Amino acid sequence: MSFRVAVLISGEGTNLQALLDSVHGRGEIEIVAVASSRPDARGLERARAAGVETGVFAGAEHGDRAARDDALARWLEERRVELVVLAGFMEILSPAFIRRFAGRIINVHPALLPAFPGIDAIRQALDYGVKLMGVTVHFVDEGVDTGPIVAQEAFELPYDADIAAIEQRVHEVEHRLLPATVRLIAEGRVRIDEQNPRLVNVDRNASG
């Protein structure tokens, strides 16, 4: 029985491609659905090329966000999705959607949370003058980039950091860290601490 994953995107879909290349169809993990908030998202083509079912859920076509999210949730539930991965999904999901998939949604963010949440995180960090940048994979809650942290990876910044070069470095980390985290979750090695839900236990040594 495969572990069924859905990926939500809004644009190019490079993190989706990393997942397709490194976890899809490997070790009992299957990406069964890719949904986009935009019909012209390049990531939809990547999914179709891999034979993955796609859907478009634009807010304008559903009246409001709640109706869009309900339609999206029903579509995911029909495909028996066990984990929802936000990979460049540039929309805020409604609280009702998040509660529906509580503990089963993760997001990849281009900064070391809790610093620099929200949009333009890389620019925020560079403008602030940080010496370390990085990537965070976290569970999604009803806040903006406030959910429990599953994994982080940092790297040092040169003094004369160029944003294009930093963006490339961030993407390289994302393309490694996100698939690795999905694999750990699929193998049952990630647990939110019941006593302190801010803490996530990640067992990197167990075989399953």
HUCOR-V645687 format. One record per residue. N is the residue number from 1. SS is DSSP state (H for helix, E for strand, L for the rest). NEAR is the number of other ideal C-beta (glycine too) atoms within 12 Angstrom. Layout:
# HUCOR-V645687
n,ss,near
N,SS,NEAR
N,SS,NEAR
This chain:
# HUCOR-V645687
n,ss,near
1,L,9
2,L,20
3,E,29
4,E,29
5,E,44
6,E,44
7,E,51
8,E,50
9,E,44
10,L,31
11,L,25
12,L,22
13,L,38
14,H,29
15,H,44
16,H,47
17,H,33
18,H,33
19,H,46
20,H,35
21,H,21
22,H,23
23,L,36
24,L,35
25,L,19
26,E,20
27,L,21
28,L,19
29,E,31
30,E,30
31,E,45
32,E,32
33,E,38
34,E,47
35,E,46
36,E,40
37,L,33
38,L,27
39,L,20
40,L,16
41,L,33
42,H,23
43,H,39
44,H,32
45,H,22
46,H,31
47,H,33
48,H,20
49,H,18
50,L,26
51,L,16
52,L,32
53,E,23
54,E,32
55,E,33
56,E,28
57,L,36
58,L,23
59,H,24
60,H,15
61,H,17
62,L,22
63,L,13
64,L,15
65,H,23
66,H,19
67,H,20
68,H,30
69,H,33
70,H,21
71,H,26
72,H,41
73,H,33
74,H,21
75,H,29
76,H,34
77,H,21
78,H,17
79,L,27
80,L,18
81,L,32
82,L,29
83,E,43
84,E,40
85,E,50
86,E,43
87,L,47
88,L,36
89,L,35
90,L,22
91,L,30
92,L,25
93,L,36
94,L,24
95,H,17
96,H,20
97,H,35
98,H,28
99,H,17
100,H,25
101,L,32
102,L,21
103,L,25
104,L,32
105,E,38
106,E,45
107,E,47
108,E,47
109,E,45
110,L,44
111,L,39
112,L,33
113,L,34
114,L,20
115,L,23
116,L,28
117,L,24
118,L,22
119,L,18
120,L,18
121,H,33
122,H,34
123,H,21
124,H,24
125,H,33
126,H,28
127,H,13
128,H,19
129,L,12
130,L,24
131,L,16
132,E,23
133,E,39
134,E,33
135,E,39
136,E,38
137,E,45
138,E,35
139,E,40
140,L,39
141,L,28
142,L,20
143,L,19
144,L,22
145,L,31
146,L,21
147,L,33
148,L,33
149,E,37
150,E,40
151,E,36
152,E,30
153,E,28
154,E,22
155,E,27
156,E,13
157,L,24
158,L,14
159,L,10
160,L,9
161,L,26
162,L,14
163,H,21
164,H,13
165,H,18
166,H,30
167,H,24
168,H,19
169,H,27
170,H,37
171,H,27
172,H,22
173,H,33
174,H,40
175,H,32
176,H,26
177,H,38
178,H,45
179,H,36
180,H,32
181,H,42
182,H,46
183,H,33
184,H,31
185,H,35
186,H,31
187,L,25
188,L,18
189,L,22
190,E,31
191,E,22
192,E,24
193,L,16
194,L,12
195,L,9
196,L,11
197,L,18
198,L,19
199,L,16
200,E,28
201,E,23
202,E,27
203,L,16
204,L,15
205,L,10
206,L,13
207,L,9
208,L,13
